[in-house]
Amino acid sequence: MYAIIEDSGTQLRVEEGQTLQIDSRDAEPGANITFDRVLMVGDEQNVRVGKPLVDGATVTAEVVGPSKGPKLEVVKVRRRKNSRTHRGHRQGYLTVRVTAIGG
């Protein structure tokens, strides 16, 4: 069984047992998070599409812990001006494991 959920403006296709990274938020490892904005639920035979949400459908996930994305480096060099800037960024994520898809 799979579902398409919306979280923080992004749509994610999830299945039971799948590990995924979502936007960072305050949650302790081992806690449960419930996603109630489910756009579609389906399996091999049946597919239910919401208008815009599926009524009564929820996805439950267990928090694994915080993680970080890849390092992004931005370098600006202005020719002949001896002007250089270097900036790095590393996005924080929350890793969760989907435990149940209901509804």
MOPAC internal coordinates of N, CA, C and O (Angstrom, degrees):
PM7 1SCF
backbone

  N    0.0000 0     0.00 0     0.00 0    0    0    0
  C    1.4454 1     0.00 0     0.00 0    1    0    0
  C    1.5235 1   108.24 1     0.00 0    2    1    0
  O    1.2310 1   120.94 1   -37.61 1    3    2    1
  N    1.3205 1   115.81 1   142.39 1    3    2    1
  C    1.4508 1   120.75 1   179.80 1    5    3    2
  C    1.5280 1   109.17 1  -134.75 1    6    5    3
  O    1.2310 1   121.28 1   -14.78 1    7    6    5
  N    1.3227 1   115.16 1   165.22 1    7    6    5
  C    1.4610 1   120.93 1   178.34 1    9    7    6
  C    1.5256 1   108.41 1  -147.95 1   10    9    7
  O    1.2310 1   121.43 1   -25.30 1   11   10    9
  N    1.3103 1   114.86 1   154.70 1   11   10    9
  C    1.4554 1   120.93 1   171.96 1   13   11   10
  C    1.5153 1   106.56 1  -113.61 1   14   13   11
  O    1.2310 1   121.16 1   -59.61 1   15   14   13
  N    1.3408 1   115.38 1   120.39 1   15   14   13
  C    1.4577 1   121.04 1  -177.09 1   17   15   14
  C    1.5223 1   109.24 1  -115.99 1   18   17   15
  O    1.2310 1   121.51 1   -19.08 1   19   18   17
  N    1.3210 1   114.73 1   160.92 1   19   18   17
  C    1.4566 1   121.20 1   175.00 1   21   19   18
  C    1.5221 1   107.56 1  -116.02 1   22   21   19
  O    1.2310 1   120.92 1   -51.02 1   23   22   21
  N    1.3365 1   115.84 1   128.98 1   23   22   21
  C    1.4617 1   120.68 1   178.95 1   25   23   22
  C    1.5201 1   108.21 1  -144.46 1   26   25   23
  O    1.2310 1   120.45 1   -58.46 1   27   26   25
  N    1.3072 1   116.75 1   121.54 1   27   26   25
  C    1.4659 1   123.35 1   177.58 1   29   27   26
  C    1.5228 1   112.05 1    56.38 1   30   29   27
  O    1.2310 1   120.18 1  -141.40 1   31   30   29
  N    1.3243 1   117.25 1    38.60 1   31   30   29
  C    1.4460 1   121.03 1   176.81 1   33   31   30
  C    1.5206 1   115.33 1    82.81 1   34   33   31
  O    1.2310 1   119.53 1  -175.79 1   35   34   33
  N    1.3294 1   118.51 1     4.21 1   35   34   33
  C    1.4581 1   121.49 1   178.13 1   37   35   34
  C    1.5167 1   109.36 1  -118.41 1   38   37   35
  O    1.2310 1   120.67 1   -31.79 1   39   38   37
  N    1.3219 1   116.33 1   148.21 1   39   38   37
  C    1.4544 1   121.72 1   177.20 1   41   39   38
  C    1.5164 1   108.68 1  -104.10 1   42   41   39
  O    1.2310 1   120.76 1   -47.76 1   43   42   41
  N    1.3357 1   116.15 1   132.24 1   43   42   41
  C    1.4563 1   121.97 1  -176.41 1   45   43   42
  C    1.5198 1   109.64 1  -127.22 1   46   45   43
  O    1.2310 1   120.27 1   -43.57 1   47   46   45
  N    1.3286 1   117.10 1   136.43 1   47   46   45
  C    1.4683 1   122.13 1   173.62 1   49   47   46
  C    1.5232 1   106.16 1   -94.44 1   50   49   47
  O    1.2310 1   120.60 1   -59.03 1   51   50   49
  N    1.3322 1   116.46 1   120.97 1   51   50   49
  C    1.4639 1   121.05 1  -174.97 1   53   51   50
  C    1.5212 1   110.11 1  -124.98 1   54   53   51
  O    1.2310 1   120.95 1   -28.92 1   55   54   53
  N    1.3232 1   115.79 1   151.08 1   55   54   53
  C    1.4569 1   124.15 1   173.44 1   57   55   54
  C    1.5183 1   108.14 1  -130.56 1   58   57   55
  O    1.2310 1   120.52 1   -18.49 1   59   58   57
  N    1.3212 1   116.61 1   161.51 1   59   58   57
  C    1.4619 1   120.15 1   179.07 1   61   59   58
  C    1.5161 1   109.81 1   -65.13 1   62   61   59
  O    1.2310 1   121.09 1   -43.79 1   63   62   61
  N    1.3348 1   115.53 1   136.21 1   63   62   61
  C    1.4496 1   121.57 1  -179.87 1   65   63   62
  C    1.5221 1   114.14 1    87.35 1   66   65   63
  O    1.2310 1   119.83 1   173.25 1   67   66   65
  N    1.3165 1   117.94 1    -6.75 1   67   66   65
  C    1.4565 1   121.86 1  -178.27 1   69   67   66
  C    1.5238 1   110.46 1   -78.13 1   70   69   67
  O    1.2310 1   120.57 1   -38.18 1   71   70   69
  N    1.3304 1   116.51 1   141.82 1   71   70   69
  C    1.4563 1   122.43 1   175.40 1   73   71   70
  C    1.5185 1   108.00 1  -104.77 1   74   73   71
  O    1.2310 1   120.59 1   -48.04 1   75   74   73
  N    1.3322 1   116.47 1   131.96 1   75   74   73
  C    1.4550 1   119.62 1  -178.94 1   77   75   74
  C    1.5063 1   110.34 1  -142.94 1   78   77   75
  O    1.2310 1   121.30 1   -16.03 1   79   78   77
  N    1.3355 1   115.12 1   163.97 1   79   78   77
  C    1.4550 1   121.51 1   179.66 1   81   79   78
  C    1.5198 1   108.98 1  -109.50 1   82   81   79
  O    1.2310 1   120.93 1   -51.79 1   83   82   81
  N    1.3389 1   115.82 1   128.21 1   83   82   81
  C    1.4532 1   121.81 1   177.95 1   85   83   82
  C    1.5244 1   107.86 1  -119.04 1   86   85   83
  O    1.2310 1   120.44 1    -7.53 1   87   86   85
  N    1.3201 1   116.77 1   172.47 1   87   86   85
  C    1.4543 1   120.52 1   179.71 1   89   87   86
  C    1.5216 1   110.23 1   -60.33 1   90   89   87
  O    1.2310 1   121.28 1   -33.79 1   91   90   89
  N    1.3069 1   115.15 1   146.21 1   91   90   89
  C    1.4586 1   121.76 1  -175.84 1   93   91   90
  C    1.5288 1   111.01 1   -65.01 1   94   93   91
  O    1.2310 1   120.98 1   -39.54 1   95   94   93
  N    1.3259 1   115.73 1   140.46 1   95   94   93
  C    1.4611 1   123.10 1   175.10 1   97   95   94
  C    1.5140 1   108.35 1  -155.20 1   98   97   95
  O    1.2310 1   120.34 1   -11.51 1   99   98   97
  N    1.3029 1   116.96 1   168.49 1   99   98   97
  C    1.4609 1   120.85 1  -179.02 1  101   99   98
  C    1.5139 1   109.94 1   -78.16 1  102  101   99
  O    1.2310 1   120.45 1   -67.99 1  103  102  101
  N    1.3200 1   116.75 1   112.01 1  103  102  101
  C    1.4593 1   122.40 1   176.84 1  105  103  102
  C    1.5202 1   108.33 1  -157.77 1  106  105  103
  O    1.2310 1   121.07 1   -41.60 1  107  106  105
  N    1.3012 1   115.56 1   138.40 1  107  106  105
  C    1.4604 1   121.21 1   179.15 1  109  107  106
  C    1.5226 1   110.19 1   -83.26 1  110  109  107
  O    1.2310 1   119.70 1   -34.57 1  111  110  109
  N    1.3305 1   118.17 1   145.43 1  111  110  109
  C    1.4728 1   119.53 1   173.94 1  113  111  110
  C    1.5236 1   110.86 1   -59.23 1  114  113  111
  O    1.2310 1   120.58 1   -45.96 1  115  114  113
  N    1.3191 1   116.49 1   134.04 1  115  114  113
  C    1.4575 1   122.19 1  -177.28 1  117  115  114
  C    1.5163 1   113.44 1    96.79 1  118  117  115
  O    1.2310 1   119.89 1   166.96 1  119  118  117
  N    1.3324 1   117.81 1   -13.04 1  119  118  117
  C    1.4658 1   120.94 1   178.82 1  121  119  118
  C    1.5260 1   109.71 1   -77.23 1  122  121  119
  O    1.2310 1   120.84 1   -18.56 1  123  122  121
  N    1.3225 1   116.00 1   161.44 1  123  122  121
  C    1.4607 1   121.42 1   178.67 1  125  123  122
  C    1.5165 1   110.19 1  -105.28 1  126  125  123
  O    1.2310 1   121.14 1   -38.47 1  127  126  125
  N    1.3395 1   115.42 1   141.53 1  127  126  125
  C    1.4576 1   122.62 1   175.58 1  129  127  126
  C    1.5255 1   107.25 1  -120.02 1  130  129  127
  O    1.2310 1   120.32 1   -44.66 1  131  130  129
  N    1.3241 1   117.00 1   135.34 1  131  130  129
  C    1.4614 1   121.61 1   178.65 1  133  131  130
  C    1.5194 1   109.06 1  -111.98 1  134  133  131
  O    1.2310 1   120.92 1   -55.01 1  135  134  133
  N    1.3181 1   115.85 1   124.99 1  135  134  133
  C    1.4625 1   122.22 1   175.22 1  137  135  134
  C    1.5230 1   107.50 1   -99.05 1  138  137  135
  O    1.2310 1   120.61 1   -63.08 1  139  138  137
  N    1.3311 1   116.43 1   116.92 1  139  138  137
  C    1.4635 1   119.41 1  -178.45 1  141  139  138
  C    1.5264 1   112.35 1  -104.36 1  142  141  139
  O    1.2310 1   119.75 1   175.27 1  143  142  141
  N    1.3201 1   118.08 1    -4.73 1  143  142  141
  C    1.4618 1   121.38 1   176.72 1  145  143  142
  C    1.5277 1   108.54 1   -91.81 1  146  145  143
  O    1.2310 1   120.96 1  -102.12 1  147  146  145
  N    1.3346 1   115.77 1    77.88 1  147  146  145
  C    1.4635 1   123.14 1  -178.43 1  149  147  146
  C    1.5242 1   107.99 1  -100.20 1  150  149  147
  O    1.2310 1   120.62 1   -58.50 1  151  150  149
  N    1.3341 1   116.42 1   121.50 1  151  150  149
  C    1.4551 1   121.43 1  -176.86 1  153  151  150
  C    1.5205 1   112.75 1   -90.35 1  154  153  151
  O    1.2310 1   120.47 1   149.97 1  155  154  153
  N    1.3537 1   116.70 1   -30.03 1  155  154  153
  C    1.4634 1   120.58 1  -178.01 1  157  155  154
  C    1.5157 1   109.27 1  -156.52 1  158  157  155
  O    1.2310 1   120.76 1   -37.80 1  159  158  157
  N    1.3406 1   116.15 1   142.20 1  159  158  157
  C    1.4623 1   123.04 1   175.57 1  161  159  158
  C    1.5176 1   106.96 1  -130.35 1  162  161  159
  O    1.2310 1   120.67 1   -44.37 1  163  162  161
  N    1.3365 1   116.33 1   135.63 1  163  162  161
  C    1.4544 1   117.99 1  -178.97 1  165  163  162
  C    1.5115 1   112.74 1  -157.25 1  166  165  163
  O    1.2310 1   121.47 1   -17.33 1  167  166  165
  N    1.3355 1   114.79 1   162.67 1  167  166  165
  C    1.4631 1   122.85 1   171.70 1  169  167  166
  C    1.5191 1   106.82 1  -140.50 1  170  169  167
  O    1.2310 1   119.84 1    21.06 1  171  170  169
  N    1.3423 1   117.91 1  -158.94 1  171  170  169
  C    1.4587 1   120.44 1  -175.72 1  173  171  170
  C    1.5307 1   112.76 1   -65.51 1  174  173  171
  O    1.2310 1   119.69 1   144.83 1  175  174  173
  N    1.3377 1   118.20 1   -35.17 1  175  174  173
  C    1.4571 1   121.10 1  -175.53 1  177  175  174
  C    1.5298 1   113.08 1  -100.13 1  178  177  175
  O    1.2310 1   119.84 1   134.92 1  179  178  177
  N    1.3085 1   117.92 1   -45.08 1  179  178  177
  C    1.4601 1   121.78 1  -170.32 1  181  179  178
  C    1.5230 1   111.31 1  -113.62 1  182  181  179
  O    1.2310 1   121.40 1   -35.23 1  183  182  181
  N    1.3251 1   114.92 1   144.77 1  183  182  181
  C    1.4612 1   121.79 1   173.94 1  185  183  182
  C    1.5203 1   107.56 1  -133.95 1  186  185  183
  O    1.2310 1   120.62 1   -51.32 1  187  186  185
  N    1.3459 1   116.43 1   128.68 1  187  186  185
  C    1.4667 1   121.01 1   175.99 1  189  187  186
  C    1.5170 1   108.27 1  -115.21 1  190  189  187
  O    1.2310 1   120.90 1   -57.03 1  191  190  189
  N    1.3167 1   115.88 1   122.97 1  191  190  189
  C    1.4544 1   122.17 1  -179.87 1  193  191  190
  C    1.5158 1   107.87 1  -109.73 1  194  193  191
  O    1.2310 1   120.36 1   -47.17 1  195  194  193
  N    1.3255 1   116.93 1   132.83 1  195  194  193
  C    1.4534 1   121.43 1  -179.37 1  197  195  194
  C    1.5140 1   112.18 1   -85.74 1  198  197  195
  O    1.2310 1   121.79 1   -15.78 1  199  198  197
  N    1.3443 1   114.18 1   164.22 1  199  198  197
  C    1.4627 1   120.34 1   178.63 1  201  199  198
  C    1.5251 1   109.40 1  -130.31 1  202  201  199
  O    1.2310 1   117.06 1  -106.98 1  203  202  201
  N    1.2710 1   123.20 1    73.02 1  203  202  201
  C    1.4515 1   129.45 1     0.14 1  205  203  202
  C    1.5301 1   113.73 1   -90.27 1  206  205  203
  O    1.2310 1   119.59 1   165.63 1  207  206  205
  N    1.3523 1   118.39 1   -14.37 1  207  206  205
  C    1.4630 1   120.50 1  -177.51 1  209  207  206
  C    1.5211 1   110.35 1  -115.63 1  210  209  207
  O    1.2310 1   120.65 1   -28.40 1  211  210  209
  N    1.3318 1   116.37 1   151.60 1  211  210  209
  C    1.4622 1   122.16 1   175.53 1  213  211  210
  C    1.5240 1   107.61 1   -81.24 1  214  213  211
  O    1.2310 1   120.35 1   -54.19 1  215  214  213
  N    1.3325 1   116.94 1   125.81 1  215  214  213
  C    1.4565 1   121.29 1  -177.82 1  217  215  214
  C    1.5279 1   110.63 1   -68.12 1  218  217  215
  O    1.2310 1   120.73 1   -50.96 1  219  218  217
  N    1.3402 1   116.22 1   129.04 1  219  218  217
  C    1.4482 1   121.98 1   174.82 1  221  219  218
  C    1.5156 1   115.68 1    77.81 1  222  221  219
  O    1.2310 1   119.37 1  -178.33 1  223  222  221
  N    1.3039 1   118.81 1     1.67 1  223  222  221
  C    1.4639 1   120.86 1  -178.94 1  225  223  222
  C    1.5279 1   109.93 1   -89.85 1  226  225  223
  O    1.2310 1   121.16 1   -43.51 1  227  226  225
  N    1.3255 1   115.39 1   136.49 1  227  226  225
  C    1.4574 1   121.73 1   177.62 1  229  227  226
  C    1.5253 1   109.22 1  -138.92 1  230  229  227
  O    1.2310 1   121.34 1   -24.68 1  231  230  229
  N    1.3141 1   115.04 1   155.32 1  231  230  229
  C    1.4606 1   122.21 1   174.06 1  233  231  230
  C    1.5182 1   106.76 1  -125.10 1  234  233  231
  O    1.2310 1   120.63 1   -53.47 1  235  234  233
  N    1.3290 1   116.39 1   126.53 1  235  234  233
  C    1.4495 1   122.08 1  -179.39 1  237  235  234
  C    1.5219 1   109.14 1  -107.94 1  238  237  235
  O    1.2310 1   121.14 1   -44.27 1  239  238  237
  N    1.3401 1   115.43 1   135.73 1  239  238  237
  C    1.4635 1   120.54 1  -179.29 1  241  239  238
  C    1.5192 1   109.31 1  -134.95 1  242  241  239
  O    1.2310 1   121.02 1   -31.05 1  243  242  241
  N    1.3283 1   115.65 1   148.95 1  243  242  241
  C    1.4676 1   122.46 1   177.67 1  245  243  242
  C    1.5189 1   108.35 1  -102.04 1  246  245  243
  O    1.2310 1   120.52 1   -44.42 1  247  246  245
  N    1.3235 1   116.61 1   135.58 1  247  246  245
  C    1.4619 1   121.86 1  -178.94 1  249  247  246
  C    1.5169 1   109.17 1   -76.60 1  250  249  247
  O    1.2310 1   120.83 1   -55.16 1  251  250  249
  N    1.3478 1   116.02 1   124.84 1  251  250  249
  C    1.4603 1   121.35 1   176.04 1  253  251  250
  C    1.5211 1   109.50 1   -88.25 1  254  253  251
  O    1.2310 1   120.08 1   134.97 1  255  254  253
  N    1.3225 1   117.45 1   -45.03 1  255  254  253
  C    1.4523 1   121.33 1   177.75 1  257  255  254
  C    1.5144 1   111.33 1   157.02 1  258  257  255
  O    1.2310 1   120.52 1    -4.67 1  259  258  257
  N    1.3340 1   116.61 1   175.33 1  259  258  257
  C    1.4625 1   119.77 1   178.37 1  261  259  258
  C    1.5234 1   111.16 1   -75.77 1  262  261  259
  O    1.2310 1   120.88 1   -25.55 1  263  262  261
  N    1.3196 1   115.92 1   154.45 1  263  262  261
  C    1.4626 1   121.42 1   175.97 1  265  263  262
  C    1.5160 1   108.14 1  -149.44 1  266  265  263
  O    1.2310 1   121.26 1    -7.83 1  267  266  265
  N    1.3151 1   115.19 1   172.17 1  267  266  265
  C    1.4603 1   120.51 1  -179.42 1  269  267  266
  C    1.5063 1   109.81 1  -126.65 1  270  269  267
  O    1.2310 1   121.21 1   -32.11 1  271  270  269
  N    1.3202 1   115.29 1   147.89 1  271  270  269
  C    1.4501 1   121.70 1   177.93 1  273  271  270
  C    1.5265 1   110.83 1   -82.19 1  274  273  271
  O    1.2310 1   120.53 1     6.84 1  275  274  273
  N    1.3346 1   116.59 1  -173.16 1  275  274  273
  C    1.4649 1   119.48 1  -179.68 1  277  275  274
  C    1.5258 1   111.63 1   -71.20 1  278  277  275
  O    1.2310 1   121.10 1   -24.63 1  279  278  277
  N    1.3222 1   115.50 1   155.37 1  279  278  277
  C    1.4577 1   121.38 1   178.25 1  281  279  278
  C    1.5286 1   109.52 1   -75.15 1  282  281  279
  O    1.2310 1   120.64 1   -51.86 1  283  282  281
  N    1.3149 1   116.39 1   128.14 1  283  282  281
  C    1.4546 1   122.28 1   176.01 1  285  283  282
  C    1.5144 1   108.09 1  -108.95 1  286  285  283
  O    1.2310 1   120.40 1   -48.77 1  287  286  285
  N    1.3176 1   116.83 1   131.23 1  287  286  285
  C    1.4550 1   120.73 1   179.74 1  289  287  286
  C    1.5212 1   109.57 1  -118.62 1  290  289  287
  O    1.2310 1   120.98 1   -47.46 1  291  290  289
  N    1.3260 1   115.74 1   132.54 1  291  290  289
  C    1.4535 1   122.41 1   178.60 1  293  291  290
  C    1.5204 1   107.09 1  -118.16 1  294  293  291
  O    1.2310 1   120.60 1   -57.08 1  295  294  293
  N    1.3290 1   116.46 1   122.92 1  295  294  293
  C    1.4551 1   121.96 1   179.34 1  297  295  294
  C    1.5197 1   107.82 1  -123.46 1  298  297  295
  O    1.2310 1   120.81 1   -53.49 1  299  298  297
  N    1.3338 1   116.06 1   126.51 1  299  298  297
  C    1.4553 1   121.25 1   175.26 1  301  299  298
  C    1.5269 1   107.91 1  -114.63 1  302  301  299
  O    1.2310 1   120.83 1   -53.33 1  303  302  301
  N    1.3136 1   116.01 1   126.67 1  303  302  301
  C    1.4553 1   121.55 1   178.32 1  305  303  302
  C    1.5149 1   107.56 1  -126.72 1  306  305  303
  O    1.2310 1   120.90 1   -55.39 1  307  306  305
  N    1.3066 1   115.89 1   124.61 1  307  306  305
  C    1.4658 1   120.78 1   176.64 1  309  307  306
  C    1.5210 1   107.89 1  -101.77 1  310  309  307
  O    1.2310 1   120.48 1   -60.83 1  311  310  309
  N    1.2959 1   116.68 1   119.17 1  311  310  309
  C    1.4527 1   120.34 1  -173.60 1  313  311  310
  C    1.5284 1   111.43 1   -66.09 1  314  313  311
  O    1.2310 1   121.37 1   -38.52 1  315  314  313
  N    1.2820 1   114.98 1   141.48 1  315  314  313
  C    1.4654 1   126.14 1   176.48 1  317  315  314
  C    1.5228 1   113.33 1    63.36 1  318  317  315
  O    1.2310 1   118.65 1  -169.27 1  319  318  317
  N    1.2901 1   120.17 1    10.73 1  319  318  317
  C    1.4658 1   122.00 1  -177.49 1  321  319  318
  C    1.5251 1   112.42 1  -111.95 1  322  321  319
  O    1.2310 1   120.22 1   172.63 1  323  322  321
  N    1.3298 1   117.19 1    -7.37 1  323  322  321
  C    1.4632 1   122.53 1  -175.90 1  325  323  322
  C    1.5330 1   109.95 1    55.60 1  326  325  323
  O    1.2310 1   120.91 1  -138.50 1  327  326  325
  N    1.3261 1   115.86 1    41.50 1  327  326  325
  C    1.4559 1   121.91 1  -179.62 1  329  327  326
  C    1.5280 1   108.87 1  -122.56 1  330  329  327
  O    1.2310 1   121.16 1   -61.53 1  331  330  329
  N    1.3020 1   115.39 1   118.47 1  331  330  329
  C    1.4627 1   120.80 1   179.93 1  333  331  330
  C    1.5294 1   108.81 1  -136.37 1  334  333  331
  O    1.2310 1   120.90 1   -41.50 1  335  334  333
  N    1.3303 1   115.88 1   138.50 1  335  334  333
  C    1.4638 1   120.44 1   172.57 1  337  335  334
  C    1.5179 1   108.28 1  -128.91 1  338  337  335
  O    1.2310 1   121.17 1   -38.33 1  339  338  337
  N    1.2973 1   115.37 1   141.67 1  339  338  337
  C    1.4619 1   121.74 1   179.56 1  341  339  338
  C    1.5175 1   107.41 1  -131.09 1  342  341  339
  O    1.2310 1   120.69 1   -53.09 1  343  342  341
  N    1.3331 1   116.29 1   126.91 1  343  342  341
  C    1.4479 1   120.56 1  -178.33 1  345  343  342
  C    1.5197 1   108.44 1  -137.64 1  346  345  343
  O    1.2310 1   120.39 1   -40.46 1  347  346  345
  N    1.3076 1   116.85 1   139.54 1  347  346  345
  C    1.4586 1   121.90 1   176.98 1  349  347  346
  C    1.5173 1   110.88 1  -119.95 1  350  349  347
  O    1.2310 1   120.93 1   -25.12 1  351  350  349
  N    1.3347 1   115.83 1   154.88 1  351  350  349
  C    1.4668 1   121.19 1   178.73 1  353  351  350
  C    1.5187 1   108.61 1  -146.78 1  354  353  351
  O    1.2310 1   120.66 1   -40.03 1  355  354  353
  N    1.3129 1   116.35 1   139.97 1  355  354  353
  C    1.4501 1   122.09 1   176.17 1  357  355  354
  C    1.5185 1   107.85 1  -137.65 1  358  357  355
  O    1.2310 1   121.04 1   -68.31 1  359  358  357
  N    1.3388 1   115.61 1   111.69 1  359  358  357
  C    1.4588 1   122.33 1  -174.15 1  361  359  358
  C    1.5273 1   110.88 1   -73.72 1  362  361  359
  O    1.2310 1   120.59 1   -41.75 1  363  362  361
  N    1.3187 1   116.47 1   138.25 1  363  362  361
  C    1.4578 1   121.57 1   175.88 1  365  363  362
  C    1.5127 1   111.43 1   -90.93 1  366  365  363
  O    1.2310 1   120.36 1   -41.98 1  367  366  365
  N    1.3216 1   116.91 1   138.02 1  367  366  365
  C    1.4593 1   122.94 1  -179.84 1  369  367  366
  C    1.5244 1   109.45 1  -129.00 1  370  369  367
  O    1.2310 1   121.28 1   -11.72 1  371  370  369
  N    1.3251 1   115.16 1   168.28 1  371  370  369
  C    1.4523 1   122.53 1   172.93 1  373  371  370
  C    1.5208 1   106.83 1  -119.63 1  374  373  371
  O    1.2310 1   120.37 1   -57.75 1  375  374  373
  N    1.3217 1   116.89 1   122.25 1  375  374  373
  C    1.4538 1   121.58 1  -179.70 1  377  375  374
  C    1.5233 1   109.11 1   -89.56 1  378  377  375
  O    1.2310 1   120.73 1   -52.41 1  379  378  377
  N    1.3422 1   116.21 1   127.59 1  379  378  377
  C    1.4643 1   122.08 1   179.84 1  381  379  378
  C    1.5232 1   109.52 1  -130.07 1  382  381  379
  O    1.2310 1   121.26 1   -25.62 1  383  382  381
  N    1.3343 1   115.20 1   154.38 1  383  382  381
  C    1.4686 1   122.24 1   176.60 1  385  383  382
  C    1.5193 1   108.01 1  -118.51 1  386  385  383
  O    1.2310 1   120.71 1   -55.66 1  387  386  385
  N    1.3282 1   116.25 1   124.34 1  387  386  385
  C    1.4699 1   121.32 1  -177.31 1  389  387  386
  C    1.5333 1   108.22 1   -72.93 1  390  389  387
  O    1.2310 1   120.85 1   -54.37 1  391  390  389
  N    1.3345 1   115.98 1   125.63 1  391  390  389
  C    1.4598 1   121.01 1  -177.46 1  393  391  390
  C    1.5217 1   112.78 1  -104.99 1  394  393  391
  O    1.2310 1   119.82 1   146.57 1  395  394  393
  N    1.3368 1   117.95 1   -33.43 1  395  394  393
  C    1.4704 1   119.06 1  -176.79 1  397  395  394
  C    1.5215 1   110.50 1  -153.35 1  398  397  395
  O    1.2310 1   121.30 1   -36.31 1  399  398  397
  N    1.3272 1   115.12 1   143.69 1  399  398  397
  C    1.4457 1   122.58 1   172.42 1  401  399  398
  C    1.5241 1   106.53 1  -119.43 1  402  401  399
  O    1.2310 1   120.64 1   -64.38 1  403  402  401
  N    1.3300 1   116.38 1   115.62 1  403  402  401
  C    1.4546 1   120.25 1  -176.04 1  405  403  402
  C    1.5041 1   112.11 1  -115.85 1  406  405  403
  O    1.2310 1   121.48 1   -30.04 1  407  406  405
  N    1.3136 1   114.78 1   149.96 1  407  406  405
  C    1.4595 1   119.74 1   175.25 1  409  407  406
  C    1.4704 1   110.08 1   100.28 1  410  409  407
  O    1.2310 1   120.10 1   180.00 1  411  410  409

